[in-house]
Each structure stands twice: as C-alpha cells, then as structure tokens.
Amino acid sequence: MATPVKVYGPPLSTAVSRVLACLLEKDVDFQLIPVNMSKGEHKKPDFLKIQPFGQVPAFQDESISLFESRAICRYICEKHADKGNKGLYGTNPLAKASIDQWLEAEGQSFNPPSGALVFQLAFAPRMKIPQDEGLIKQNEEKLGKLLDIYEKRLGESRFLAGDEFSLADLSHLPNTQYVVAATDKGELFTSRKNVGRWWSEISSRESWKKVVQMQKSR
C-alpha cells in the first residue's frame, strides 16, 4: 500500500480545502494533520521546515514537501494522471493551457476580491476584528465586474476551461462557498444565470460535498 500523502492545516482554510477537493477528485489517499493556527503552530520551526512562509497548507508526499495550494493540485494531477478524474488537469497541451489560464485568472483576479470579502464578512466577525465597509464595497464591485466576464464565458461553455469540470473550476470552490453560504453577498453568483448554473453544478460534486462536511465537523 502506498503511504498516504499528508496535508497540514484546517479544512476551514480556503487553500487547504482546495487541496482536499483535488485529492478526493483524484481518489488519492491522504492524512489530514491539524495545525492549530490560533496557538501559532504554523510559525513553529518544525512547520517552517516544510512551509517556509508559515502558512497552510503544507503538503508531504513521502520525502518531498510542497506549499502553495494550486501548485500542490497540479502536482497531484500530474503524478496521479491515471487515477480518479483523469481529465481534471487536461490530457493534452491545449487542454492544460486552457485550464492554466483560468487557474491564473482565479489566482490573480478572482481570489483577491473574493478573498477580501470572505475575510471581512465571514472571518472578521468571528475574530472580533472590525469590518471595513469601504473595503467590502470596493471588492464587491471588483468581483461583480469579474463575474460579468465569467457570465459571458459560461454562456459559451459548460465549465470555465471547456465542457468538462477541471482544476480551473475546482480552484474557485473554496472562496465561492464562503461568499454564497456565509455572507449576504451570495447574489453576486446566484443572480447571474450562467454563473449561478455553474456554481450549482460544481458545488454539488461529491468531492466538494465531502470537503464541506469536513469543514462542518471540525
């Protein structure tokens, strides 16, 4: 039996949940190792050896360690090309490039405004941090403009990179889940016909439902 890979960090973390969804899609065994961030465990020397920036997730596959959730997801897909969802990261150079361009859009354009809304609306109240209304409004506008582009794209194809669910769609799941389920800004997604259809489809995948269940049980 192959040794399960190790994922360090809480499933409530958007970056950790991205990796968990990928592992479940690819049917790869994993061990989730809790990291108590409120106690600063992510800044301790042992953890910094595998994640030099002191963030989650950290990822270990036997003797190698990786950080950055999107890079980890690409690695999982490349290493386990024949397992689980075989087309998750494309099966030819053009499919990969199409997935990569939307992964870049997610990391560079979607993540900053959606992440800011998640922090301000879902996490700040829990952490007793005052909310910044100006920042909320600014990022809501940014995200809305971006989702207009997504709306057009998703009117042309079923998923972002084509007609099959891919890493490009999966990478959007964590932040969107929080915006839709834990804030009052869910209409940014649900009020747009194509974006709403896409969200309903990707969020009902078994892999993602399992991740949401893990988030609720911790």
Protein Blocks (a to p, Z undefined) as FASTA:
>chain_A
ZZddddeddfklmklmmmmmmmmmnopacddddddfknopmmgfklmmmmmnopacddde
hjbccehjklmmmmmmmmmmmgcjlklnojbfklmmmmmmmmmmmmmmmmmmmmmmmmmm
mmmmmnopacdfklmmmmmmmmmmmmmmmmmmmmmpmblnlmbdcfklmmmmmmmmmmmm
mccklmmmmmpmklmmmmmmmmmpfklmmmmmmmmmZZ
